């Protein structure tokens, strides 16, 4: 069951649902305006968030998208406020507008490799048989970075890209030392094998580390990450990026290298990340 969490003085968020791929939706409330983060994976999802916010006398004034994947934009039809996104997100949404989301069209795109089975199944489960999806274009676009003053709290929207989605943006709330990562930290799922690449991952880590945050919110994690937890994940990503290049994609050597460095056996999470980097390695 989804519940609204009051994270801090200015931040509220609705918990995710893994089964139907509902990401976290959030609100950053200032004394002048409230910024909503992401539109949800359906009108029902967006409506639920709106209803939960209204219980706390909160309504959104402007919405920012972290990227253009379906689970973050299908709720746009229900959004009656201005929407901000990166220029690449705008173009991706424009490309999604003429698509059909009926079973036959979804199954065909899965067969072609332009859609993945997990997302197709989640769309069918979340939306049932009502697939008349309207995705209106956002109102405001930016190229690199945008700062919004909400009144006693600000939001910095920064395009970071990454393997998961080239249009990924993060949203930093300096007054709360909170960083919304969207899906940028996840692997590329739209590939034959889920993967990270050393170059993209290394650049992403540097961009994330540039922000002084104590709390990190990833869209499909049930709980926010602490600074210590995120530092461990970022360190692992840097180690994997270095090792996959050093050992030219040789998984056994990479695992041996990292196990020796840690002086212990690797965890399942560490082995999974190594596997993603191996999947993304291309011999030069």
Phi and psi restraints in degrees (value plus and minus 20) as a CYANA .aco file:
   2 UNK   PHI     -98.5   -58.5
   2 UNK   PSI     118.2   158.2
   3 UNK   PHI    -152.3  -112.3
   3 UNK   PSI     129.1   169.1
   4 UNK   PHI    -104.9   -64.9
   4 UNK   PSI     105.9   145.9
   5 UNK   PHI    -125.4   -85.4
   5 UNK   PSI     115.7   155.7
   6 UNK   PHI    -119.1   -79.1
   6 UNK   PSI      74.4   114.4
   7 UNK   PHI     -92.7   -52.7
   7 UNK   PSI     -61.4   -21.4
   8 UNK   PHI    -176.5  -136.5
   8 UNK   PSI    -192.0  -152.0
   9 UNK   PHI     -74.7   -34.7
   9 UNK   PSI     -59.2   -19.2
  10 UNK   PHI    -128.5   -88.5
  10 UNK   PSI     -30.5     9.5
  11 UNK   PHI    -138.8   -98.8
  11 UNK   PSI     108.3   148.3
  12 UNK   PHI    -143.0  -103.0
  12 UNK   PSI     128.5   168.5
  13 UNK   PHI    -169.3  -129.3
  13 UNK   PSI     131.8   171.8
  14 UNK   PHI    -119.5   -79.5
  14 UNK   PSI     109.0   149.0
  15 UNK   PHI     -83.4   -43.4
  15 UNK   PSI     134.6   174.6
  16 UNK   PHI    -104.2   -64.2
  16 UNK   PSI     148.6   188.6
  17 UNK   PHI    -149.3  -109.3
  17 UNK   PSI      97.2   137.2
  18 UNK   PHI     -92.5   -52.5
  18 UNK   PSI     -57.7   -17.7
  19 UNK   PHI     -78.9   -38.9
  19 UNK   PSI     -64.0   -24.0
  20 UNK   PHI    -126.2   -86.2
  20 UNK   PSI      -8.0    32.0
  21 UNK   PHI      42.3    82.3
  21 UNK   PSI      16.7    56.7
  22 UNK   PHI     -99.3   -59.3
  22 UNK   PSI      99.4   139.4
  23 UNK   PHI    -101.5   -61.5
  23 UNK   PSI     150.5   190.5
  24 UNK   PHI     -83.1   -43.1
  24 UNK   PSI     116.6   156.6
  25 UNK   PHI    -134.3   -94.3
  25 UNK   PSI     120.9   160.9
  26 UNK   PHI    -155.4  -115.4
  26 UNK   PSI     139.6   179.6
  27 UNK   PHI    -152.4  -112.4
  27 UNK   PSI     111.6   151.6
  28 UNK   PHI    -131.3   -91.3
  28 UNK   PSI      92.9   132.9
  29 UNK   PHI    -122.9   -82.9
  29 UNK   PSI      99.0   139.0
  30 UNK   PHI    -123.6   -83.6
  30 UNK   PSI    -196.3  -156.3
  31 UNK   PHI    -106.3   -66.3
  31 UNK   PSI     -22.8    17.2
  32 UNK   PHI    -136.0   -96.0
  32 UNK   PSI     -63.8   -23.8
  33 UNK   PHI    -159.7  -119.7
  33 UNK   PSI     141.8   181.8
  34 UNK   PHI    -144.2  -104.2
  34 UNK   PSI     108.2   148.2
  35 UNK   PHI    -118.8   -78.8
  35 UNK   PSI     108.4   148.4
  36 UNK   PHI    -116.6   -76.6
  36 UNK   PSI     118.6   158.6
  37 UNK   PHI    -129.9   -89.9
  37 UNK   PSI      92.9   132.9
  38 UNK   PHI      53.6    93.6
  38 UNK   PSI     133.2   173.2
  39 UNK   PHI    -121.8   -81.8
  39 UNK   PSI     -30.2     9.8
  40 UNK   PHI      72.6   112.6
  40 UNK   PSI     151.1   191.1
  41 UNK   PHI    -117.7   -77.7
  41 UNK   PSI     -12.8    27.2
  42 UNK   PHI    -190.4  -150.4
  42 UNK   PSI     145.1   185.1
  43 UNK   PHI     -81.2   -41.2
  43 UNK   PSI     -58.7   -18.7
  44 UNK   PHI     -81.7   -41.7
  44 UNK   PSI     -60.1   -20.1
  45 UNK   PHI     -84.9   -44.9
  45 UNK   PSI     -66.8   -26.8
  46 UNK   PHI     -82.4   -42.4
  46 UNK   PSI     -59.8   -19.8
  47 UNK   PHI     -85.7   -45.7
  47 UNK   PSI     -62.0   -22.0
  48 UNK   PHI     -78.9   -38.9
  48 UNK   PSI     -65.3   -25.3
  49 UNK   PHI     -83.3   -43.3
  49 UNK   PSI     -64.1   -24.1
  50 UNK   PHI     -80.2   -40.2
  50 UNK   PSI     -63.4   -23.4
  51 UNK   PHI     -83.5   -43.5
  51 UNK   PSI     -61.7   -21.7
  52 UNK   PHI     -86.3   -46.3
  52 UNK   PSI     -59.2   -19.2
  53 UNK   PHI     -85.1   -45.1
  53 UNK   PSI     -60.1   -20.1
  54 UNK   PHI     -82.6   -42.6
  54 UNK   PSI     -47.4    -7.4
  55 UNK   PHI     -82.7   -42.7
  55 UNK   PSI     -42.3    -2.3
  56 UNK   PHI    -128.3   -88.3
  56 UNK   PSI      -2.7    37.3
  57 UNK   PHI      38.6    78.6
  57 UNK   PSI      18.5    58.5
  58 UNK   PHI    -135.9   -95.9
  58 UNK   PSI     112.0   152.0
  59 UNK   PHI    -155.7  -115.7
  59 UNK   PSI     124.3   164.3
  60 UNK   PHI     -98.2   -58.2
  60 UNK   PSI     129.2   169.2
  61 UNK   PHI    -129.9   -89.9
  61 UNK   PSI     -46.8    -6.8
  62 UNK   PHI    -174.2  -134.2
  62 UNK   PSI     129.9   169.9
  63 UNK   PHI    -145.0  -105.0
  63 UNK   PSI     119.6   159.6
  64 UNK   PHI    -138.1   -98.1
  64 UNK   PSI     114.5   154.5
  65 UNK   PHI    -116.2   -76.2
  65 UNK   PSI     117.5   157.5
  66 UNK   PHI    -101.9   -61.9
  66 UNK   PSI     -49.7    -9.7
  67 UNK   PHI    -192.8  -152.8
  67 UNK   PSI    -195.7  -155.7
  68 UNK   PHI    -122.3   -82.3
  68 UNK   PSI     -14.6    25.4
  69 UNK   PHI     -82.0   -42.0
  69 UNK   PSI     129.2   169.2
  70 UNK   PHI     -70.6   -30.6
  70 UNK   PSI     -60.2   -20.2
  71 UNK   PHI     -91.1   -51.1
  71 UNK   PSI     -28.8    11.2
  72 UNK   PHI    -126.9   -86.9
  72 UNK   PSI     -29.8    10.2
  73 UNK   PHI    -146.2  -106.2
  73 UNK   PSI     -33.5     6.5
  74 UNK   PHI     -84.4   -44.4
  74 UNK   PSI     -39.3     0.7
  75 UNK   PHI    -103.1   -63.1
  75 UNK   PSI     -21.2    18.8
  76 UNK   PHI     -79.3   -39.3
  76 UNK   PSI     -49.4    -9.4
  77 UNK   PHI     -77.5   -37.5
  77 UNK   PSI     -49.1    -9.1
  78 UNK   PHI    -109.7   -69.7
  78 UNK   PSI     -29.3    10.7
  79 UNK   PHI    -105.0   -65.0
  79 UNK   PSI     100.2   140.2
  80 UNK   PHI    -125.9   -85.9
  80 UNK   PSI       6.9    46.9
  81 UNK   PHI    -147.7  -107.7
  81 UNK   PSI     140.9   180.9
  82 UNK   PHI     -78.1   -38.1
  82 UNK   PSI     122.3   162.3
  83 UNK   PHI    -138.8   -98.8
  83 UNK   PSI     112.5   152.5
  84 UNK   PHI    -129.6   -89.6
  84 UNK   PSI     120.3   160.3
  85 UNK   PHI    -175.6  -135.6
  85 UNK   PSI     147.4   187.4
  86 UNK   PHI     -90.4   -50.4
  86 UNK   PSI     133.5   173.5
  87 UNK   PHI     -80.7   -40.7
  87 UNK   PSI     -51.8   -11.8
  88 UNK   PHI     -89.1   -49.1
  88 UNK   PSI     -56.8   -16.8
  89 UNK   PHI     -82.1   -42.1
  89 UNK   PSI     -62.5   -22.5
  90 UNK   PHI     -77.3   -37.3
  90 UNK   PSI     -66.9   -26.9
  91 UNK   PHI     -86.7   -46.7
  91 UNK   PSI     -57.8   -17.8
  92 UNK   PHI     -85.5   -45.5
  92 UNK   PSI     -62.6   -22.6
  93 UNK   PHI     -83.0   -43.0
  93 UNK   PSI     -60.5   -20.5
  94 UNK   PHI     -78.4   -38.4
  94 UNK   PSI     -58.3   -18.3
  95 UNK   PHI     -92.1   -52.1
  95 UNK   PSI     -44.7    -4.7
  96 UNK   PHI    -101.1   -61.1
  96 UNK   PSI     -43.9    -3.9
  97 UNK   PHI     -74.8   -34.8
  97 UNK   PSI     -64.1   -24.1
  98 UNK   PHI    -100.5   -60.5
  98 UNK   PSI     -25.1    14.9
  99 UNK   PHI     -91.2   -51.2
  99 UNK   PSI     127.5   167.5
 100 UNK   PHI    -112.4   -72.4
 100 UNK   PSI     124.8   164.8
 101 UNK   PHI    -134.6   -94.6
 101 UNK   PSI      -5.2    34.8
 102 UNK   PHI     -91.0   -51.0
 102 UNK   PSI     142.5   182.5
 103 UNK   PHI     -72.8   -32.8
 103 UNK   PSI     -68.0   -28.0
 104 UNK   PHI     -81.3   -41.3
 104 UNK   PSI     -64.2   -24.2
 105 UNK   PHI     -88.3   -48.3
 105 UNK   PSI     -62.1   -22.1
 106 UNK   PHI     -81.7   -41.7
 106 UNK   PSI     -67.5   -27.5
 107 UNK   PHI     -83.2   -43.2
 107 UNK   PSI     -56.0   -16.0
 108 UNK   PHI     -86.7   -46.7
 108 UNK   PSI     -61.4   -21.4
 109 UNK   PHI     -88.7   -48.7
 109 UNK   PSI     -52.6   -12.6
 110 UNK   PHI     -83.6   -43.6
 110 UNK   PSI     -64.6   -24.6
 111 UNK   PHI     -83.1   -43.1
 111 UNK   PSI     -56.2   -16.2
 112 UNK   PHI     -96.1   -56.1
 112 UNK   PSI     -39.1     0.9
 113 UNK   PHI      71.7   111.7
 113 UNK   PSI     -13.0    27.0
 114 UNK   PHI    -111.3   -71.3
 114 UNK   PSI     -29.6    10.4
 115 UNK   PHI    -153.3  -113.3
 115 UNK   PSI     136.8   176.8
 116 UNK   PHI    -131.7   -91.7
 116 UNK   PSI     129.6   169.6
 117 UNK   PHI     -75.4   -35.4
 117 UNK   PSI     -60.6   -20.6
 118 UNK   PHI     -78.9   -38.9
 118 UNK   PSI     -65.7   -25.7
 119 UNK   PHI     -89.2   -49.2
 119 UNK   PSI     -61.8   -21.8
 120 UNK   PHI     -80.2   -40.2
 120 UNK   PSI     -63.8   -23.8
 121 UNK   PHI     -85.1   -45.1
 121 UNK   PSI     -60.4   -20.4
 122 UNK   PHI     -86.9   -46.9
 122 UNK   PSI     -57.9   -17.9
 123 UNK   PHI     -82.2   -42.2
 123 UNK   PSI     -65.4   -25.4
 124 UNK   PHI     -81.9   -41.9
 124 UNK   PSI     -61.1   -21.1
 125 UNK   PHI     -92.2   -52.2
 125 UNK   PSI     -62.3   -22.3
 126 UNK   PHI     -90.2   -50.2
 126 UNK   PSI     -61.7   -21.7
 127 UNK   PHI    -119.3   -79.3
 127 UNK   PSI     -29.3    10.7
 128 UNK   PHI      41.1    81.1
 128 UNK   PSI    -157.1  -117.1
 129 UNK   PHI    -114.2   -74.2
 129 UNK   PSI     -25.5    14.5
 130 UNK   PHI    -110.4   -70.4
 130 UNK   PSI      71.7   111.7
 131 UNK   PHI    -132.2   -92.2
 131 UNK   PSI       3.6    43.6
 132 UNK   PHI    -102.0   -62.0
 132 UNK   PSI      62.8   102.8
 133 UNK   PHI    -117.0   -77.0
 133 UNK   PSI     107.2   147.2
 134 UNK   PHI    -131.2   -91.2
 134 UNK   PSI     107.3   147.3
 135 UNK   PHI    -139.7   -99.7
 135 UNK   PSI      69.6   109.6
 136 UNK   PHI     -85.7   -45.7
 136 UNK   PSI     128.9   168.9
 137 UNK   PHI     -91.5   -51.5
 137 UNK   PSI     121.9   161.9
 138 UNK   PHI     -80.7   -40.7
 138 UNK   PSI     142.9   182.9
 139 UNK   PHI    -113.1   -73.1
 139 UNK   PSI     -51.9   -11.9
 140 UNK   PHI    -151.6  -111.6
 140 UNK   PSI     113.2   153.2
 141 UNK   PHI    -142.1  -102.1
 141 UNK   PSI     138.1   178.1
 142 UNK   PHI    -160.3  -120.3
 142 UNK   PSI     145.1   185.1
 143 UNK   PHI    -121.0   -81.0
 143 UNK   PSI     -65.7   -25.7
 144 UNK   PHI    -142.7  -102.7
 144 UNK   PSI     -79.6   -39.6
 145 UNK   PHI    -169.9  -129.9
 145 UNK   PSI     126.1   166.1
 146 UNK   PHI    -161.3  -121.3
 146 UNK   PSI     114.9   154.9
 147 UNK   PHI    -133.6   -93.6
 147 UNK   PSI     112.5   152.5
 148 UNK   PHI    -140.1  -100.1
 148 UNK   PSI     104.5   144.5
 149 UNK   PHI    -112.5   -72.5
 149 UNK   PSI      93.9   133.9
 150 UNK   PHI    -116.2   -76.2
 150 UNK   PSI     -20.9    19.1
 151 UNK   PHI      73.4   113.4
 151 UNK   PSI      84.7   124.7
 152 UNK   PHI      44.0    84.0
 152 UNK   PSI     -15.6    24.4
 153 UNK   PHI    -174.5  -134.5
 153 UNK   PSI     122.3   162.3
 154 UNK   PHI    -142.9  -102.9
 154 UNK   PSI     137.3   177.3
 155 UNK   PHI    -147.2  -107.2
 155 UNK   PSI     107.6   147.6
 156 UNK   PHI    -125.9   -85.9
 156 UNK   PSI      96.1   136.1
 157 UNK   PHI    -119.9   -79.9
 157 UNK   PSI     100.3   140.3
 158 UNK   PHI    -147.8  -107.8
 158 UNK   PSI     105.3   145.3
 159 UNK   PHI     -96.5   -56.5
 159 UNK   PSI     102.6   142.6
 160 UNK   PHI    -140.7  -100.7
 160 UNK   PSI     -36.6     3.4
 161 UNK   PHI      43.6    83.6
 161 UNK   PSI    -161.2  -121.2
 162 UNK   PHI      96.6   136.6
 162 UNK   PSI     156.8   196.8
 163 UNK   PHI     -91.1   -51.1
 163 UNK   PSI     -54.5   -14.5
 164 UNK   PHI     -85.4   -45.4
 164 UNK   PSI     -65.0   -25.0
 165 UNK   PHI    -177.0  -137.0
 165 UNK   PSI     108.4   148.4
 166 UNK   PHI     -85.7   -45.7
 166 UNK   PSI     -40.3    -0.3
 167 UNK   PHI    -116.8   -76.8
 167 UNK   PSI     -11.2    28.8
 168 UNK   PHI     -77.8   -37.8
 168 UNK   PSI     116.8   156.8
 169 UNK   PHI    -146.5  -106.5
 169 UNK   PSI     130.3   170.3
 170 UNK   PHI    -132.4   -92.4
 170 UNK   PSI     137.2   177.2
 171 UNK   PHI    -149.3  -109.3
 171 UNK   PSI      98.8   138.8
 172 UNK   PHI    -127.5   -87.5
 172 UNK   PSI     112.8   152.8
 173 UNK   PHI    -133.1   -93.1
 173 UNK   PSI      73.3   113.3
 174 UNK   PHI     -81.5   -41.5
 174 UNK   PSI     -55.8   -15.8
 175 UNK   PHI     -84.9   -44.9
 175 UNK   PSI     -44.1    -4.1
 176 UNK   PHI    -129.1   -89.1
 176 UNK   PSI     -20.5    19.5
 177 UNK   PHI      28.8    68.8
 177 UNK   PSI      25.0    65.0
 178 UNK   PHI    -139.4   -99.4
 178 UNK   PSI     114.6   154.6
 179 UNK   PHI    -142.6  -102.6
 179 UNK   PSI      96.8   136.8
 180 UNK   PHI    -106.3   -66.3
 180 UNK   PSI      98.5   138.5
 181 UNK   PHI    -115.4   -75.4
 181 UNK   PSI     -26.6    13.4
 182 UNK   PHI      36.8    76.8
 182 UNK   PSI    -151.0  -111.0
 183 UNK   PHI    -128.3   -88.3
 183 UNK   PSI     -10.9    29.1
 184 UNK   PHI     -80.8   -40.8
 184 UNK   PSI     -46.0    -6.0
 185 UNK   PHI    -104.5   -64.5
 185 UNK   PSI     -28.4    11.6
 186 UNK   PHI    -103.9   -63.9
 186 UNK   PSI     144.8   184.8
 187 UNK   PHI     -95.1   -55.1
 187 UNK   PSI     149.3   189.3
 188 UNK   PHI     -94.6   -54.6
 188 UNK   PSI      92.7   132.7
 189 UNK   PHI    -112.3   -72.3
 189 UNK   PSI     -37.9     2.1
 190 UNK   PHI    -111.1   -71.1
 190 UNK   PSI      41.1    81.1
 191 UNK   PHI    -170.1  -130.1
 191 UNK   PSI     143.0   183.0
 192 UNK   PHI     -77.1   -37.1
 192 UNK   PSI     -59.5   -19.5
 193 UNK   PHI    -148.5  -108.5
 193 UNK   PSI     111.7   151.7
 194 UNK   PHI     -77.0   -37.0
 194 UNK   PSI     116.5   156.5
 195 UNK   PHI    -174.5  -134.5
 195 UNK   PSI     141.1   181.1
 196 UNK   PHI    -138.4   -98.4
 196 UNK   PSI     132.5   172.5
 197 UNK   PHI    -133.9   -93.9
 197 UNK   PSI     125.7   165.7
 198 UNK   PHI     -79.1   -39.1
 198 UNK   PSI     -63.0   -23.0
 199 UNK   PHI     -86.0   -46.0
 199 UNK   PSI     -71.1   -31.1
 200 UNK   PHI     -83.6   -43.6
 200 UNK   PSI     -62.9   -22.9
 201 UNK   PHI     -84.1   -44.1
 201 UNK   PSI     -60.8   -20.8
 202 UNK   PHI     -84.4   -44.4
 202 UNK   PSI     -62.7   -22.7
 203 UNK   PHI     -84.1   -44.1
 203 UNK   PSI     -61.6   -21.6
 204 UNK   PHI     -82.9   -42.9
 204 UNK   PSI     -64.2   -24.2
 205 UNK   PHI     -77.7   -37.7
 205 UNK   PSI     -64.6   -24.6
 206 UNK   PHI     -80.8   -40.8
 206 UNK   PSI     -59.8   -19.8
 207 UNK   PHI     -88.5   -48.5
 207 UNK   PSI     -59.3   -19.3
 208 UNK   PHI     -88.8   -48.8
 208 UNK   PSI     -62.4   -22.4
 209 UNK   PHI     -86.8   -46.8
 209 UNK   PSI     -36.7     3.3
 210 UNK   PHI     -90.6   -50.6
 210 UNK   PSI     -34.7     5.3
 211 UNK   PHI    -122.1   -82.1
 211 UNK   PSI     115.2   155.2
 212 UNK   PHI    -107.1   -67.1
 212 UNK   PSI      70.1   110.1
 213 UNK   PHI    -140.1  -100.1
 213 UNK   PSI     128.3   168.3
 214 UNK   PHI    -126.8   -86.8
 214 UNK   PSI     -41.0    -1.0
 215 UNK   PHI    -151.0  -111.0
 215 UNK   PSI     113.0   153.0
 216 UNK   PHI    -143.6  -103.6
 216 UNK   PSI     109.8   149.8
 217 UNK   PHI    -135.6   -95.6
 217 UNK   PSI      96.4   136.4
 218 UNK   PHI    -122.1   -82.1
 218 UNK   PSI     116.0   156.0
 219 UNK   PHI     -80.0   -40.0
 219 UNK   PSI     -46.5    -6.5
 220 UNK   PHI    -136.7   -96.7
 220 UNK   PSI      -3.7    36.3
 221 UNK   PHI    -113.8   -73.8
 221 UNK   PSI     117.1   157.1
 222 UNK   PHI     -86.8   -46.8
 222 UNK   PSI     -51.8   -11.8
 223 UNK   PHI    -146.4  -106.4
 223 UNK   PSI     127.4   167.4
 224 UNK   PHI     -80.8   -40.8
 224 UNK   PSI     133.2   173.2
 225 UNK   PHI    -115.3   -75.3
 225 UNK   PSI     121.3   161.3
 226 UNK   PHI     -99.4   -59.4
 226 UNK   PSI     149.7   189.7
 227 UNK   PHI     -78.8   -38.8
 227 UNK   PSI     -63.6   -23.6
 228 UNK   PHI     -83.4   -43.4
 228 UNK   PSI     -63.2   -23.2
 229 UNK   PHI     -84.6   -44.6
 229 UNK   PSI     -62.4   -22.4
 230 UNK   PHI     -89.5   -49.5
 230 UNK   PSI     -58.4   -18.4
 231 UNK   PHI     -80.6   -40.6
 231 UNK   PSI     -57.5   -17.5
 232 UNK   PHI     -85.6   -45.6
 232 UNK   PSI     -61.2   -21.2
 233 UNK   PHI     -87.0   -47.0
 233 UNK   PSI     -61.0   -21.0
 234 UNK   PHI     -86.7   -46.7
 234 UNK   PSI     -58.9   -18.9
 235 UNK   PHI     -82.9   -42.9
 235 UNK   PSI     -63.9   -23.9
 236 UNK   PHI     -81.8   -41.8
 236 UNK   PSI     -61.4   -21.4
 237 UNK   PHI     -83.8   -43.8
 237 UNK   PSI     -61.2   -21.2
 238 UNK   PHI     -84.8   -44.8
 238 UNK   PSI     -61.2   -21.2
 239 UNK   PHI     -82.7   -42.7
 239 UNK   PSI     -64.0   -24.0
 240 UNK   PHI     -85.0   -45.0
 240 UNK   PSI     -62.1   -22.1
 241 UNK   PHI     -82.2   -42.2
 241 UNK   PSI     -60.8   -20.8
 242 UNK   PHI     -88.4   -48.4
 242 UNK   PSI     -66.3   -26.3
 243 UNK   PHI     -89.8   -49.8
 243 UNK   PSI     -54.7   -14.7
 244 UNK   PHI     -87.8   -47.8
 244 UNK   PSI     -51.5   -11.5
 245 UNK   PHI     -96.1   -56.1
 245 UNK   PSI     -65.3   -25.3
 246 UNK   PHI     -77.9   -37.9
 246 UNK   PSI     -63.5   -23.5
 247 UNK   PHI    -121.3   -81.3
 247 UNK   PSI      -6.9    33.1
 248 UNK   PHI      31.2    71.2
 248 UNK   PSI      24.2    64.2
 249 UNK   PHI      58.6    98.6
 249 UNK   PSI     -11.8    28.2
 250 UNK   PHI     -99.1   -59.1
 250 UNK   PSI      85.6   125.6
 251 UNK   PHI     -81.8   -41.8
 251 UNK   PSI     -62.7   -22.7
 252 UNK   PHI     -79.6   -39.6
 252 UNK   PSI     -63.5   -23.5
 253 UNK   PHI     -89.5   -49.5
 253 UNK   PSI     -56.8   -16.8
 254 UNK   PHI     -83.9   -43.9
 254 UNK   PSI     -66.0   -26.0
 255 UNK   PHI     -83.8   -43.8
 255 UNK   PSI     -60.4   -20.4
 256 UNK   PHI     -83.3   -43.3
 256 UNK   PSI     -63.6   -23.6
 257 UNK   PHI     -79.8   -39.8
 257 UNK   PSI     -70.5   -30.5
 258 UNK   PHI     -90.0   -50.0
 258 UNK   PSI     -53.6   -13.6
 259 UNK   PHI     -87.1   -47.1
 259 UNK   PSI     -59.7   -19.7
 260 UNK   PHI     -87.3   -47.3
 260 UNK   PSI     -58.9   -18.9
 261 UNK   PHI     -84.7   -44.7
 261 UNK   PSI     -57.9   -17.9
 262 UNK   PHI    -104.8   -64.8
 262 UNK   PSI     -36.2     3.8
 263 UNK   PHI      39.7    79.7
 263 UNK   PSI      22.9    62.9
 264 UNK   PHI    -188.2  -148.2
 264 UNK   PSI     153.4   193.4
 265 UNK   PHI     -93.4   -53.4
 265 UNK   PSI     127.9   167.9
 266 UNK   PHI     -95.9   -55.9
 266 UNK   PSI     129.5   169.5
 267 UNK   PHI    -103.1   -63.1
 267 UNK   PSI     149.1   189.1
 268 UNK   PHI     -82.1   -42.1
 268 UNK   PSI     -59.0   -19.0
 269 UNK   PHI     -83.5   -43.5
 269 UNK   PSI     -61.2   -21.2
 270 UNK   PHI     -85.9   -45.9
 270 UNK   PSI     -62.4   -22.4
 271 UNK   PHI     -85.6   -45.6
 271 UNK   PSI     -56.9   -16.9
 272 UNK   PHI     -84.2   -44.2
 272 UNK   PSI     -64.8   -24.8
 273 UNK   PHI     -84.8   -44.8
 273 UNK   PSI     -59.6   -19.6
 274 UNK   PHI     -79.0   -39.0
 274 UNK   PSI     -63.1   -23.1
 275 UNK   PHI     -79.8   -39.8
 275 UNK   PSI     -60.8   -20.8
 276 UNK   PHI     -84.0   -44.0
 276 UNK   PSI     -59.5   -19.5
 277 UNK   PHI     -88.7   -48.7
 277 UNK   PSI     -57.6   -17.6
 278 UNK   PHI     -83.3   -43.3
 278 UNK   PSI     -62.5   -22.5
 279 UNK   PHI     -80.1   -40.1
 279 UNK   PSI     -52.3   -12.3
 280 UNK   PHI    -112.8   -72.8
 280 UNK   PSI     -22.0    18.0
 281 UNK   PHI     -97.1   -57.1
 281 UNK   PSI     111.6   151.6
 282 UNK   PHI    -141.2  -101.2
 282 UNK   PSI     103.9   143.9
 283 UNK   PHI     -84.9   -44.9
 283 UNK   PSI     108.8   148.8
